[in-house]
Amino acid sequence: MKILLLTLITAFSVGTLTTKENLQHNWKLNAIEEFGSKWDVDEKNKDDYMNLKADGNYEMTFYGEKKAGTWSFNKGGKTINFVNGDAKFYFKLKSVSDTALVAEYQHPSLIRSDLHFSIAK
C-alpha cells in the first residue's frame, strides 16, 4: 500500500502539471542522493547548475564538466533529454515545483543519483 501511495504521489508531482515552460529556469544543484543517503554538494559539485532556455538550448556544469547543446521535454516519459554534439543523456523527473526540481540520472556505471535542484538566485 505504501508503494502504491508513493507511486501515485510521484506521478502526480511530475504528471500533467509539468510543462516545458515550468522547466525553463536556471537551476542550481543543492544536494545529491544515492542508495538512500542524501548529502549537500561537495567541492566537485559546488558550481553545478543547469540553465534550460526557452529556445531549446541549455548550458550546464555537471559533475564539474561544462556542457552545452539542446534540450527537450518528453512529457510522456517525464524526461529532460539533452543533446551535446554526438553525446545524448537524460534526466528522469521525480518531482517539480515552482522552486525545486528532483531528477534521476543514471551514470554510465549504472549508479543512479537523485539530483536536487532549486532555482538559482
Disulfide bonds with the S-S distance in Angstrom:
none
